[in-house]
Amino acid sequence: MSRLPRPDLAGAPQHIVQRGNNRMLCFIDDEDRHRYLQCLSDAMKRHRCDLHAYVLMSNHTHLLVTPGAAGAVSRMMQMFGRNYVASFNARHGRTGTLWEGRYKSCLVDSEEYLLICYRYIELNPVRAWMIDDPAIYPWSSYKANCSGQPAGLLTPHPTYTALGIDASSRGVAYRKLIAEKLSDELLAEIRGYLQQQKVLGTDRFRKRVEAELNRFTAIRPAHRPRKS
């Protein structure tokens, strides 16, 4: 049975996770990390995708991306994933795959959940007990976003820029958001929708996506209900 295509709409943000095969490292050193971001930048420009937040962990990455057209994210991931693996294998004298199958992604409601996904992504190193301050971690978008004026790889989403009238006020508002703890329930919800590649958002947002894509968008229970 063929797999359903991922939910995909032009202009709708997507939360993406890409994992190393069999939990292997995706990066050996900082040169690998720089190369990954360069391959990502080249592919984003080629396929008209905007990056809002990211984090590079040891064996997986998270990206928050808005495509300019349906299918653009898939083409972007194919291009830069292939280019990065070729570079990684050449540098480290290896062959074969690096990634664990297809990347996972879910659509994100820009009104209600987008900034939550910003926080979820940039706080990954904190939840992993690597650091206690996201500003210390050099391989995420936090430093740029907390400044209120993202640059380089990043394109601010309108929901983010609405945090303040200028860079200073946006930075203050964003740092306050980051300081708010994400509940265990919210973390589980994000992971569930990402794992099942559904649509993270309000009922209104999901109904709109269902109408456009003609498919079910909510997650299904992890276990079947018990028989009475």
MDAnalysis code that builds the backbone (N, CA, C; Angstrom):
import MDAnalysis as mda
import numpy as np

u = mda.Universe.empty(684, n_residues=228, atom_resindex=np.repeat(np.arange(228), 3), trajectory=True)
u.add_TopologyAttr("name", ["N", "CA", "C"] * 228)
u.add_TopologyAttr("resid", np.arange(1, 229))
u.add_TopologyAttr("resname", ["MET", "SER", "ARG", "LEU", "PRO", "ARG", "PRO", "ASP", "LEU", "ALA", "GLY", "ALA", "PRO", "GLN", "HIS", "ILE", "VAL", "GLN", "ARG", "GLY", "ASN", "ASN", "ARG", "MET", "LEU", "CYS", "PHE", "ILE", "ASP", "ASP", "GLU", "ASP", "ARG", "HIS", "ARG", "TYR", "LEU", "GLN", "CYS", "LEU", "SER", "ASP", "ALA", "MET", "LYS", "ARG", "HIS", "ARG", "CYS", "ASP", "LEU", "HIS", "ALA", "TYR", "VAL", "LEU", "MET", "SER", "ASN", "HIS", "THR", "HIS", "LEU", "LEU", "VAL", "THR", "PRO", "GLY", "ALA", "ALA", "GLY", "ALA", "VAL", "SER", "ARG", "MET", "MET", "GLN", "MET", "PHE", "GLY", "ARG", "ASN", "TYR", "VAL", "ALA", "SER", "PHE", "ASN", "ALA", "ARG", "HIS", "GLY", "ARG", "THR", "GLY", "THR", "LEU", "TRP", "GLU", "GLY", "ARG", "TYR", "LYS", "SER", "CYS", "LEU", "VAL", "ASP", "SER", "GLU", "GLU", "TYR", "LEU", "LEU", "ILE", "CYS", "TYR", "ARG", "TYR", "ILE", "GLU", "LEU", "ASN", "PRO", "VAL", "ARG", "ALA", "TRP", "MET", "ILE", "ASP", "ASP", "PRO", "ALA", "ILE", "TYR", "PRO", "TRP", "SER", "SER", "TYR", "LYS", "ALA", "ASN", "CYS", "SER", "GLY", "GLN", "PRO", "ALA", "GLY", "LEU", "LEU", "THR", "PRO", "HIS", "PRO", "THR", "TYR", "THR", "ALA", "LEU", "GLY", "ILE", "ASP", "ALA", "SER", "SER", "ARG", "GLY", "VAL", "ALA", "TYR", "ARG", "LYS", "LEU", "ILE", "ALA", "GLU", "LYS", "LEU", "SER", "ASP", "GLU", "LEU", "LEU", "ALA", "GLU", "ILE", "ARG", "GLY", "TYR", "LEU", "GLN", "GLN", "GLN", "LYS", "VAL", "LEU", "GLY", "THR", "ASP", "ARG", "PHE", "ARG", "LYS", "ARG", "VAL", "GLU", "ALA", "GLU", "LEU", "ASN", "ARG", "PHE", "THR", "ALA", "ILE", "ARG", "PRO", "ALA", "HIS", "ARG", "PRO", "ARG", "LYS", "SER"])
u.atoms.positions = np.array([
    [0.845, -1.193, 0.000],
    [0.000, 0.000, 0.000],
    [0.881, 1.245, 0.000],
    [0.658, 2.149, -0.931],
    [1.488, 3.343, -1.031],
    [1.209, 4.294, 0.127],
    [2.238, 5.053, 0.497],
    [2.096, 5.999, 1.580],
    [1.394, 7.261, 1.109],
    [0.579, 7.825, 1.999],
    [-0.058, 9.094, 1.681],
    [0.993, 10.187, 1.615],
    [0.844, 11.141, 0.697],
    [1.768, 12.277, 0.694],
    [1.597, 13.093, 1.960],
    [2.635, 13.771, 2.381],
    [2.562, 14.616, 3.557],
    [1.598, 15.769, 3.303],
    [0.903, 16.243, 4.347],
    [0.096, 17.461, 4.174],
    [0.989, 18.610, 3.711],
    [0.575, 19.311, 2.699],
    [1.451, 20.305, 2.074],
    [0.606, 21.365, 1.397],
    [0.757, 22.610, 1.842],
    [0.052, 23.733, 1.231],
    [1.004, 24.902, 1.052],
    [0.902, 25.590, -0.048],
    [1.707, 26.801, -0.246],
    [1.379, 27.816, 0.837],
    [2.424, 28.376, 1.443],
    [2.236, 29.416, 2.443],
    [1.929, 28.919, 3.836],
    [1.787, 27.606, 4.028],
    [1.505, 27.047, 5.353],
    [2.812, 26.521, 5.950],
    [3.212, 27.005, 7.130],
    [4.471, 26.553, 7.737],
    [4.476, 25.054, 7.992],
    [5.683, 24.468, 7.934],
    [5.849, 23.051, 8.229],
    [6.957, 22.867, 9.265],
    [6.676, 22.050, 10.263],
    [7.692, 21.639, 11.244],
    [8.281, 20.333, 10.745],
    [9.591, 20.306, 10.548],
    [10.279, 19.176, 9.927],
    [11.312, 18.617, 10.891],
    [11.390, 17.288, 10.980],
    [12.475, 16.646, 11.718],
    [13.138, 15.627, 10.808],
    [14.463, 15.622, 10.852],
    [15.256, 14.709, 10.032],
    [16.236, 13.995, 10.960],
    [16.199, 12.662, 10.969],
    [16.991, 11.895, 11.930],
    [18.076, 11.068, 11.240],
    [19.176, 10.874, 11.957],
    [20.239, 10.023, 11.471],
    [19.819, 8.569, 11.476],
    [20.283, 7.814, 10.503],
    [19.921, 6.398, 10.394],
    [20.413, 5.628, 11.621],
    [19.498, 4.845, 12.223],
    [19.848, 4.041, 13.394],
    [20.464, 4.900, 14.499],
    [19.971, 6.131, 14.615],
    [20.406, 7.094, 15.638],
    [21.872, 7.490, 15.515],
    [22.469, 7.305, 14.333],
    [23.863, 7.675, 14.164],
    [24.000, 9.188, 14.102],
    [25.217, 9.665, 14.340],
    [25.489, 11.089, 14.327],
    [25.298, 11.659, 12.921],
    [24.678, 12.835, 12.855],
    [24.542, 13.558, 11.588],
    [25.717, 14.501, 11.360],
    [26.424, 14.806, 12.439],
    [27.531, 15.770, 12.384],
    [28.686, 15.240, 13.222],
    [29.884, 15.236, 12.641],
    [31.078, 14.839, 13.368],
    [31.768, 16.051, 13.969],
    [31.724, 17.166, 13.245],
    [32.409, 18.368, 13.712],
    [31.676, 19.602, 13.204],
    [32.195, 20.773, 13.544],
    [31.534, 22.015, 13.167],
    [31.583, 22.268, 11.664],
    [32.569, 21.728, 10.998],
    [32.611, 21.889, 9.538],
    [31.398, 21.198, 8.901],
    [31.025, 20.055, 9.449],
    [29.812, 19.381, 8.971],
    [28.593, 20.279, 9.182],
    [28.505, 20.888, 10.335],
    [27.346, 21.739, 10.645],
    [27.287, 22.939, 9.710],
    [28.440, 23.550, 9.464],
    [28.468, 24.669, 8.522],
    [28.047, 24.205, 7.128],
    [28.514, 23.033, 6.727],
    [28.175, 22.502, 5.409],
    [26.685, 22.212, 5.311],
    [26.095, 21.658, 6.373],
    [24.661, 21.381, 6.397],
    [23.869, 22.668, 6.178],
    [24.222, 23.714, 6.893],
    [23.495, 24.978, 6.768],
    [23.701, 25.608, 5.389],
    [24.878, 25.419, 4.814],
    [25.109, 25.954, 3.465],
    [24.279, 25.203, 2.432],
    [24.226, 23.875, 2.552],
    [23.393, 23.086, 1.634],
    [21.921, 23.454, 1.790],
    [21.505, 23.679, 3.029],
    [20.121, 24.088, 3.290],
    [19.831, 25.435, 2.655],
    [20.745, 26.384, 2.816],
    [20.560, 27.722, 2.244],
    [20.427, 27.660, 0.726],
    [21.297, 26.890, 0.087],
    [21.256, 26.777, -1.378],
    [19.926, 26.193, -1.844],
    [19.452, 25.161, -1.144],
    [18.206, 24.514, -1.544],
    [16.996, 25.403, -1.284],
    [17.025, 26.164, -0.189],
    [15.914, 27.076, 0.102],
    [15.778, 28.141, -0.983],
    [16.902, 28.679, -1.406],
    [16.869, 29.697, -2.461],
    [16.361, 29.107, -3.772],
    [16.804, 27.898, -4.072],
    [16.419, 27.258, -5.331],
    [14.921, 26.988, -5.371],
    [14.344, 26.583, -4.235],
    [12.953, 26.138, -4.234],
    [12.009, 27.098, -3.493],
    [12.462, 28.283, -3.208],
    [11.633, 29.354, -2.629],
    [10.943, 28.923, -1.327],
    [11.783, 28.561, -0.363],
    [11.292, 28.222, 0.972],
    [11.915, 29.181, 1.991],
    [11.150, 29.580, 2.979],
    [11.625, 30.473, 4.033],
    [11.830, 29.690, 5.320],
    [12.986, 29.893, 5.948],
    [13.306, 29.236, 7.216],
    [13.082, 30.222, 8.357],
    [12.331, 29.789, 9.386],
    [12.024, 30.659, 10.519],
    [12.759, 30.258, 11.787],
    [12.992, 28.969, 11.977],
    [13.673, 28.476, 13.177],
    [14.329, 27.145, 12.848],
    [15.422, 26.834, 13.561],
    [16.100, 25.549, 13.355],
    [16.939, 25.205, 14.583],
    [17.275, 23.932, 14.698],
    [18.273, 23.482, 15.664],
    [18.956, 22.252, 15.080],
    [20.270, 22.204, 15.234],
    [21.050, 21.038, 14.821],
    [21.485, 20.306, 16.075],
    [20.916, 19.125, 16.315],
    [21.316, 18.287, 17.429],
    [22.357, 17.282, 16.924],
    [22.792, 16.376, 17.764],
    [23.849, 15.465, 17.343],
    [23.385, 14.442, 16.310],
    [22.157, 13.924, 16.494],
    [21.684, 12.876, 15.581],
    [20.350, 13.203, 14.917],
    [19.910, 14.452, 15.004],
    [18.703, 14.874, 14.297],
    [18.662, 16.396, 14.213],
    [17.781, 16.889, 13.349],
    [17.613, 18.335, 13.181],
    [16.125, 18.662, 13.147],
    [15.798, 19.894, 13.535],
    [14.442, 20.424, 13.421],
    [14.494, 21.696, 12.589],
    [13.522, 21.847, 11.695],
    [13.399, 23.037, 10.858],
    [11.950, 23.512, 10.886],
    [11.748, 24.810, 10.825],
    [10.414, 25.390, 10.676],
    [10.445, 26.212, 9.391],
    [9.715, 25.747, 8.382],
    [9.851, 26.259, 7.018],
    [8.485, 26.585, 6.421],
    [8.413, 27.685, 5.676],
    [7.216, 28.003, 4.898],
    [7.552, 27.941, 3.415],
    [6.857, 27.082, 2.656],
    [7.133, 26.978, 1.219],
    [6.359, 28.023, 0.420],
    [6.947, 28.460, -0.681],
    [6.255, 29.382, -1.558],
    [5.271, 28.687, -2.476],
    [5.417, 27.375, -2.618],
    [4.526, 26.608, -3.489],
    [4.375, 25.207, -2.934],
    [3.253, 24.557, -3.230],
    [3.057, 23.178, -2.814],
    [4.145, 22.299, -3.426],
    [4.707, 21.414, -2.630],
    [5.769, 20.529, -3.106],
    [7.164, 21.089, -2.968],
    [7.282, 22.371, -2.623],
    [8.602, 23.007, -2.561],
    [9.446, 22.440, -1.425],
    [8.823, 22.139, -0.284],
    [9.587, 21.603, 0.842],
    [10.180, 20.241, 0.483],
    [9.402, 19.384, -0.143],
    [9.904, 18.071, -0.529],
    [11.092, 18.193, -1.481],
    [10.974, 19.079, -2.462],
    [12.084, 19.269, -3.406],
    [13.302, 19.854, -2.702],
    [13.087, 20.779, -1.788],
    [14.188, 21.364, -1.034],
    [14.910, 20.296, -0.216],
    [14.142, 19.454, 0.491],
    [14.748, 18.442, 1.341],
    [15.515, 17.411, 0.518],
    [14.994, 17.055, -0.633],
    [15.692, 16.103, -1.494],
    [17.021, 16.678, -1.957],
    [17.004, 17.939, -2.378],
    [18.211, 18.560, -2.917],
    [19.280, 18.715, -1.850],
    [18.929, 19.331, -0.730],
    [19.992, 19.609, 0.230],
    [20.381, 18.357, 1.021],
    [19.419, 17.445, 1.237],
    [19.769, 16.202, 1.909],
    [20.765, 15.386, 1.105],
    [20.524, 15.310, -0.203],
    [21.433, 14.566, -1.090],
    [22.815, 15.226, -1.129],
    [22.847, 16.549, -1.232],
    [24.131, 17.254, -1.305],
    [24.915, 17.146, 0.002],
    [24.191, 17.223, 1.121],
    [24.896, 17.136, 2.403],
    [25.461, 15.740, 2.618],
    [24.697, 14.711, 2.300],
    [25.179, 13.343, 2.482],
    [26.419, 13.085, 1.624],
    [26.431, 13.594, 0.404],
    [27.602, 13.421, -0.462],
    [28.826, 14.075, 0.162],
    [28.646, 15.273, 0.717],
    [29.751, 15.973, 1.362],
    [30.211, 15.233, 2.614],
    [29.240, 14.796, 3.431],
    [29.558, 14.098, 4.679],
    [30.328, 12.807, 4.390],
    [29.842, 12.028, 3.429],
    [30.509, 10.764, 3.098],
    [31.912, 10.992, 2.565],
    [32.080, 12.012, 1.725],
    [33.399, 12.292, 1.162],
    [34.379, 12.724, 2.260],
    [33.929, 13.525, 3.191],
    [34.807, 14.012, 4.261],
    [35.222, 12.900, 5.207],
    [34.305, 11.969, 5.459],
    [34.559, 10.989, 6.508],
    [34.791, 9.571, 5.973],
    [35.014, 9.448, 4.657],
    [35.387, 8.173, 4.069],
    [34.364, 7.076, 4.265],
    [33.103, 7.412, 4.063],
    [32.044, 6.417, 4.240],
    [31.155, 6.394, 3.011],
    [30.258, 5.422, 2.944],
    [29.299, 5.320, 1.856],
    [27.927, 5.026, 2.449],
    [26.928, 5.110, 1.599],
    [25.588, 4.724, 2.017],
    [24.778, 5.854, 2.600],
    [23.636, 5.480, 3.150],
    [22.691, 6.470, 3.631],
    [23.132, 7.079, 4.956],
    [22.639, 8.266, 5.222],
    [22.865, 8.929, 6.500],
    [21.552, 9.102, 7.254],
    [20.460, 9.272, 6.490],
    [19.168, 9.590, 7.106],
    [18.327, 8.348, 7.366],
    [17.476, 8.451, 8.371],
    [16.567, 7.377, 8.731],
    [15.281, 7.499, 7.905],
    [15.290, 6.963, 6.718],
    [14.116, 7.014, 5.852],
    [13.731, 8.442, 5.485],
    [12.433, 8.648, 5.271],
    [11.930, 9.962, 4.896],
    [11.878, 10.880, 6.114],
    [12.095, 12.159, 5.872],
    [11.924, 13.112, 6.965],
    [10.458, 13.154, 7.381],
    [10.194, 13.593, 8.607],
    [8.837, 13.755, 9.116],
    [8.481, 15.242, 9.101],
    [7.203, 15.534, 8.851],
    [6.779, 16.931, 8.861],
    [5.302, 17.031, 9.191],
    [4.895, 18.172, 9.715],
    [3.474, 18.443, 9.913],
    [3.217, 19.912, 9.626],
    [2.036, 20.194, 9.119],
    [1.623, 21.576, 8.925],
    [1.370, 22.223, 10.273],
    [1.617, 23.531, 10.355],
    [1.477, 24.254, 11.619],
    [0.558, 25.455, 11.419],
    [-0.413, 25.590, 12.309],
    [-1.322, 26.737, 12.322],
    [-0.521, 27.986, 12.694],
    [-0.384, 28.915, 11.759],
    [0.464, 30.080, 12.001],
    [-0.095, 31.007, 13.073],
    [-1.399, 30.987, 13.306],
    [-1.990, 31.892, 14.284],
    [-1.815, 31.390, 15.717],
    [-1.989, 30.092, 15.944],
    [-2.022, 29.570, 17.305],
    [-0.756, 28.810, 17.708],
    [-0.128, 28.126, 16.764],
    [0.929, 27.198, 17.141],
    [2.317, 27.558, 16.610],
    [2.421, 28.533, 15.761],
    [3.712, 28.798, 15.124],
    [4.788, 29.161, 16.143],
    [4.500, 30.114, 17.017],
    [5.505, 30.540, 17.993],
    [5.779, 29.452, 19.026],
    [4.803, 28.584, 19.254],
    [5.046, 27.428, 20.115],
    [6.086, 26.520, 19.470],
    [6.002, 26.338, 18.147],
    [6.989, 25.514, 17.442],
    [8.364, 26.178, 17.429],
    [8.405, 27.507, 17.302],
    [9.686, 28.217, 17.457],
    [10.339, 27.778, 18.771],
    [9.553, 27.874, 19.856],
    [10.078, 27.574, 21.190],
    [10.448, 26.102, 21.316],
    [9.601, 25.231, 20.817],
    [9.876, 23.802, 20.888],
    [11.219, 23.485, 20.227],
    [11.443, 24.048, 19.068],
    [12.668, 23.777, 18.312],
    [13.893, 24.335, 19.017],
    [13.853, 25.588, 19.400],
    [15.047, 26.237, 19.950],
    [15.368, 25.799, 21.377],
    [14.402, 25.199, 22.060],
    [14.644, 24.707, 23.421],
    [15.048, 23.234, 23.454],
    [15.235, 22.620, 22.303],
    [15.664, 21.223, 22.266],
    [16.940, 20.967, 23.075],
    [17.974, 21.785, 22.932],
    [19.196, 21.519, 23.709],
    [18.980, 21.641, 25.215],
    [18.036, 22.491, 25.623],
    [17.732, 22.635, 27.051],
    [17.023, 21.379, 27.553],
    [16.021, 20.900, 26.799],
    [15.303, 19.683, 27.208],
    [16.217, 18.462, 27.219],
    [17.270, 18.489, 26.380],
    [18.221, 17.374, 26.330],
    [19.287, 17.485, 27.417],
    [19.175, 18.475, 28.296],
    [20.101, 18.691, 29.402],
    [21.522, 18.988, 28.910],
    [21.634, 19.553, 27.717],
    [22.948, 19.924, 27.205],
    [23.376, 21.281, 27.753],
    [22.409, 22.168, 27.943],
    [22.642, 23.523, 28.419],
    [21.443, 23.941, 29.257],
    [21.558, 25.059, 29.963],
    [20.396, 25.587, 30.678],
    [19.938, 26.927, 30.126],
    [20.659, 27.441, 29.134],
    [20.311, 28.718, 28.501],
    [20.430, 28.540, 26.985],
    [19.334, 28.691, 26.226],
    [19.411, 28.463, 24.773],
    [20.380, 29.397, 24.064],
    [20.701, 30.547, 24.673],
    [21.628, 31.486, 24.048],
    [23.050, 30.930, 23.974],
    [23.343, 29.928, 24.796],
    [24.689, 29.347, 24.813],
    [24.908, 28.422, 23.624],
    [23.826, 27.832, 23.132],
    [23.951, 26.830, 22.074],
    [24.176, 27.512, 20.724],
    [25.281, 27.206, 20.034],
    [25.605, 27.947, 18.806],
    [24.891, 27.465, 17.546],
    [24.232, 26.296, 17.604],
    [23.695, 25.698, 16.380],
    [22.170, 25.688, 16.366],
    [21.606, 26.840, 16.685],
    [20.162, 27.022, 16.569],
    [19.897, 28.455, 16.142],
    [18.624, 28.737, 15.892],
    [18.214, 30.083, 15.452],
    [17.920, 31.002, 16.624],
    [18.110, 30.531, 17.871],
    [17.662, 31.329, 19.015],
    [18.351, 32.696, 19.090],
    [19.652, 32.749, 18.935],
    [20.353, 34.029, 19.072],
    [19.811, 35.062, 18.094],
    [19.531, 34.627, 16.872],
    [19.009, 35.558, 15.870],
    [17.585, 35.978, 16.216],
    [16.748, 35.025, 16.596],
    [15.354, 35.363, 16.876],
    [15.194, 36.181, 18.152],
    [16.031, 35.937, 19.160],
    [15.883, 36.691, 20.406],
    [16.390, 38.122, 20.259],
    [17.111, 38.403, 19.166],
    [17.557, 39.780, 18.917],
    [16.421, 40.652, 18.410],
    [15.366, 40.001, 17.912],
    [14.250, 40.743, 17.336],
    [14.441, 41.084, 15.874],
    [15.619, 40.774, 15.345],
    [15.914, 41.111, 13.945],
    [16.708, 39.969, 13.309],
    [16.041, 38.842, 13.017],
    [16.739, 37.690, 12.441],
    [17.417, 38.042, 11.115],
    [18.547, 37.391, 10.876],
    [19.295, 37.651, 9.648],
    [19.884, 36.344, 9.147],
    [20.654, 36.428, 8.068],
    [21.307, 35.246, 7.527],
    [20.319, 34.290, 6.896],
    [20.290, 33.058, 7.395],
    [19.411, 32.024, 6.851],
    [17.938, 32.316, 7.076],
    [17.626, 33.102, 8.101],
    [16.255, 33.206, 8.584],
    [15.438, 34.276, 7.885],
    [14.162, 33.969, 7.703],
    [13.164, 34.931, 7.236],
    [12.088, 35.016, 8.310],
    [11.906, 36.170, 8.939],
    [10.896, 36.265, 10.005],
    [9.494, 36.006, 9.463],
    [8.729, 35.192, 10.169],
    [7.331, 34.973, 9.803],
    [6.514, 36.165, 10.303],
    [5.439, 36.543, 9.587],
    [4.614, 37.670, 10.043],
    [4.106, 37.522, 11.472],
    [3.836, 36.294, 11.921],
    [3.401, 36.088, 13.299],
    [4.503, 36.483, 14.269],
    [5.742, 36.226, 13.881],
    [6.886, 36.632, 14.714],
    [7.062, 38.151, 14.709],
    [7.016, 38.769, 13.549],
    [7.233, 40.224, 13.485],
    [6.126, 40.988, 14.197],
    [4.958, 40.354, 14.354],
    [3.854, 41.009, 15.051],
    [4.085, 41.087, 16.561],
    [5.161, 40.486, 17.052],
    [5.461, 40.549, 18.484],
    [5.803, 41.963, 18.945],
    [6.251, 42.814, 18.041],
    [6.626, 44.173, 18.440],
    [6.770, 45.086, 17.252],
    [6.785, 46.385, 17.533],
    [6.848, 47.371, 16.450],
    [8.260, 47.576, 15.938],
    [9.261, 47.133, 16.704],
    [10.649, 47.256, 16.270],
    [11.439, 46.074, 16.815],
    [12.724, 46.007, 16.431],
    [13.548, 44.864, 16.813],
    [13.669, 44.730, 18.324],
    [13.820, 45.843, 19.007],
    [13.993, 45.809, 20.457],
    [12.764, 45.219, 21.156],
    [11.589, 45.698, 20.797],
    [10.372, 45.203, 21.439],
    [10.079, 43.757, 21.057],
    [10.395, 43.387, 19.820],
    [10.223, 41.981, 19.425],
    [11.152, 41.080, 20.220],
    [12.390, 41.513, 20.388],
    [13.350, 40.715, 21.140],
    [12.904, 40.494, 22.573],
    [12.423, 41.554, 23.221],
    [11.940, 41.440, 24.599],
    [10.771, 40.462, 24.674],
    [9.811, 40.618, 23.756],
    [8.630, 39.751, 23.757],
    [9.017, 38.301, 23.490],
    [9.955, 38.092, 22.583],
    [10.344, 36.726, 22.254],
    [11.081, 36.065, 23.412],
    [11.936, 36.801, 24.078],
    [12.648, 36.231, 25.222],
    [11.682, 35.858, 26.347],
    [10.626, 36.631, 26.506],
    [9.607, 36.290, 27.498],
    [8.896, 34.997, 27.115],
    [8.618, 34.834, 25.829],
    [7.985, 33.596, 25.370],
    [8.876, 32.391, 25.634],
    [10.148, 32.522, 25.316],
    [11.082, 31.418, 25.502],
    [11.170, 31.027, 26.974],
    [11.039, 31.999, 27.853],
    [11.134, 31.727, 29.290],
    [9.929, 30.966, 29.821],
    [8.821, 30.960, 29.075],
    [7.630, 30.233, 29.514],
    [7.804, 28.735, 29.237],
    [7.558, 27.936, 30.252],
    [7.733, 26.484, 30.122],
    [6.644, 25.896, 29.234],
    [7.033, 25.017, 28.334],
    [6.074, 24.254, 27.535],
    [5.608, 23.068, 28.362],
    [4.303, 22.914, 28.514],
    [3.769, 21.841, 29.342],
    [4.053, 20.480, 28.718],
    [4.035, 19.442, 29.563],
    [4.232, 18.083, 29.061],
    [3.148, 17.711, 28.050],
    [1.923, 18.191, 28.295],
    [0.822, 17.903, 27.380],
    [1.061, 18.517, 26.012],
    [1.573, 19.751, 26.009],
    [1.840, 20.430, 24.746],
    [3.003, 19.776, 24.006],
    [4.031, 19.377, 24.736],
    [5.153, 18.674, 24.114],
    [4.683, 17.377, 23.471],
    [3.828, 16.643, 24.188],
    [3.309, 15.385, 23.649],
    [2.454, 15.631, 22.413],
    [1.679, 16.708, 22.423],
    [0.836, 17.029, 21.270],
    [1.690, 17.328, 20.045],
    [2.721, 18.129, 20.218],
    [3.609, 18.466, 19.094],
    [4.258, 17.199, 18.537],
    [4.770, 16.364, 19.420],
    [5.443, 15.134, 18.972],
    [4.480, 14.185, 18.279],
    [3.255, 14.115, 18.799],
    [2.269, 13.229, 18.193],
    [1.913, 13.637, 16.779],
    [1.660, 14.916, 16.582],
    [1.301, 15.390, 15.241],
    [2.480, 15.288, 14.280],
    [3.686, 15.496, 14.788],
    [4.856, 15.374, 13.931],
    [5.108, 13.924, 13.546],
    [4.984, 13.010, 14.509],
    [5.225, 11.597, 14.236],
    [4.224, 11.055, 13.222],
    [2.952, 11.470, 13.355],
    [1.921, 10.975, 12.440],
    [1.765, 11.860, 11.200],
    [2.553, 12.928, 11.125],
    [2.577, 13.828, 9.970],
    [1.178, 14.356, 9.639],
    [0.565, 14.966, 10.657],
    [-0.778, 15.513, 10.518],
    [-0.728, 17.038, 10.545],
    [-1.765, 17.685, 11.059],
    [-1.863, 19.146, 11.029],
    [-2.004, 19.663, 12.446],
    [-1.002, 20.385, 12.921],
    [-0.986, 20.921, 14.275],
    [-1.655, 22.287, 14.280],
    [-2.826, 22.363, 14.888],
    [-3.538, 23.638, 14.898],
    [-4.916, 23.528, 15.509],
    [-5.663, 24.596, 15.400],
    [-7.024, 24.622, 15.910],
    [-7.938, 23.789, 15.020],
    [-9.129, 23.490, 15.526],
    [-10.105, 22.754, 14.720],
    [-10.437, 23.517, 13.441],
    [-10.520, 24.825, 13.541],
    [-10.835, 25.631, 12.362],
    [-9.756, 25.485, 11.298],
    [-8.488, 25.531, 11.736],
    [-7.375, 25.394, 10.791],
    [-7.376, 24.011, 10.156],
    [-7.571, 22.970, 10.972],
    [-7.570, 21.607, 10.431],
    [-8.710, 21.386, 9.448],
    [-9.877, 21.947, 9.740],
    [-11.010, 21.788, 8.820],
    [-10.717, 22.470, 7.484],
    [-10.036, 23.614, 7.553],
    [-9.681, 24.300, 6.291],
    [-8.719, 23.444, 5.481],
    [-7.723, 22.863, 6.143],
    [-6.759, 22.027, 5.441],
    [-7.432, 20.773, 4.897],
    [-8.314, 20.180, 5.694],
    [-9.032, 18.989, 5.222],
    [-9.856, 19.283, 3.979],
    [-10.471, 20.461, 3.949],
    [-11.278, 20.834, 2.792],
    [-10.400, 21.005, 1.551],
    [-9.201, 21.552, 1.736],
    [-8.314, 21.797, 0.599],
    [-7.617, 20.525, 0.128],
    [-7.262, 19.644, 1.076],
    [-6.508, 18.443, 0.719],
    [-7.376, 17.197, 0.616],
    [-8.617, 17.293, 1.093],
    [-9.556, 16.172, 1.054],
    [-8.977, 14.953, 1.769],
    [-8.502, 15.178, 3.014],
    [-7.957, 14.088, 3.810],
    [-8.066, 14.423, 5.285],
    [-8.050, 13.370, 6.125],
    [-8.140, 13.519, 7.573],
    [-6.830, 14.094, 8.100],
    [-6.909, 15.051, 9.047],
    [-5.690, 15.740, 9.470],
    [-5.379, 15.632, 10.953],
    [-6.280, 15.051, 11.756],
    [-6.019, 14.920, 13.186],
    [-5.280, 13.622, 13.463],
    [-4.571, 13.551, 14.601],
    [-3.844, 12.332, 14.925],
    [-4.812, 11.273, 15.432],
    [-4.408, 10.025, 15.269],
    [-5.196, 8.900, 15.760],
    [-4.599, 8.402, 17.073],
    [-5.413, 7.815, 17.953],
    [-4.887, 7.308, 19.226],
    [-3.755, 6.313, 18.997],
    [-2.793, 6.332, 19.926],
    [-1.644, 5.436, 19.786],
    [-2.052, 3.979, 19.946],
    [-3.126, 3.718, 20.694],
    [-3.556, 2.339, 20.921],
    [-5.046, 2.210, 20.611],
    [-5.420, 1.020, 20.169],
    [-6.835, 0.783, 19.924],
    [-7.595, 0.765, 21.235],
    [-8.831, 1.236, 21.252],
    [-9.615, 1.181, 22.490],
    [-9.885, -0.251, 22.911],
    [-9.966, -0.445, 24.239],
    [-10.244, -1.783, 24.731],
    [-11.660, -2.219, 24.362],
    [-11.807, -3.534, 24.129],
    [-13.146, -4.067, 23.851],
    [-13.926, -4.142, 25.147],
    [-15.192, -3.820, 25.072],
    [-16.035, -3.885, 26.270],
    [-16.369, -5.327, 26.601],
])
